[in-house]
Amino acid sequence: TSQTMSGKVVLVTGASSGIGEAVALSLSAAGAKVAVGARRVDRLDALAQRAEGEVLPLELDVADQASVRAAVAATLERFGHLDVLVNNAGLMLSGLIDGADTTEWDRMVGTNLLGTLYMTHAALPHLLESKGTIVQLSSTSGRIANAGGGVYAATKFGVNAFSEALRQEVTTRGVRVVVVEPGFTSTELTTHISDPVSRAMAAQLATQMRTLQPADIAAAVLYAASQPAHVAVNEILIRPTDQT
Ligand code: NDP
């Protein structure tokens, strides 16, 4: 493998499965030192065993500001600097707005939106120092809202809005902000949906198309993160060819 990320330090949230795991493995294979955060630390330990390079597993709940600050501090303590933050942790609890269990809304806003904000806030001084890169895992739902996905889309539209403001604030100080917007990608994301109708619809959709794989998204993240310093890849929208 070419070592395009050699010497770089990366922190990936939500690396215990799916897209985050693939991003961590791919950046590690490209030579980066990678700190990986999630709540299921056993999975992060297994990931560290499989990775080609140095991987630091961190217990992390992005919805908890103290946990967020501790994870950033531990990354700096171990690796000395931070070049790339990948805000990937997220969940999609689909369902109609009418009659919804609002604790699911709290979890999505707390993780997808506030978690991204807290992580960005904690890491930003270090990224300004290194002239680093922030990669936000948004979604096609950050551009188009659909029935049954209102609150999820609200969190992803929120991530996109925050990221554009952030870009304007930090780009001339050398920090790149990258928004990645995947379409349907095969991960455990839809298995956590509690509403049986929404969960069945997602499972059905997966059988009707050649879905994206986590590695497809990792390739997009690696592309953006390995550009020369004067090139800012601001947005990557990537759908399965079969997805309308
Ligand atoms: P997965 O469910 O496979 O992975 C989600 C990851 O987020 C897990 O590692 C999980 O780890 C972590 N996570 C959840 N809550 C928290 C938390 N509070 N603190 C820290 N980590 C947390 O889903 P995907 O890989 O599909 O999703 C990754 C991102 O990609 C999400 O932001 C999602 O919205 C986005 N996305 C996914 C698409 C898809 O079709 N799959 C399409 C578009 C965007 P743990 O439970 O161990 O904490």
Residues whose N, C-alpha, C, O or C-beta is under 5 A from the ligand:
A	BS01	NDP	G14 A15 S16 S17 G18 I19 G20 G37 A38 R39 R40 L60 D61 V62 A63 N88 A89 G90 L91 T111 L137 S138 S139 T140 P182 G183 F184 T185 T187 E188 L189
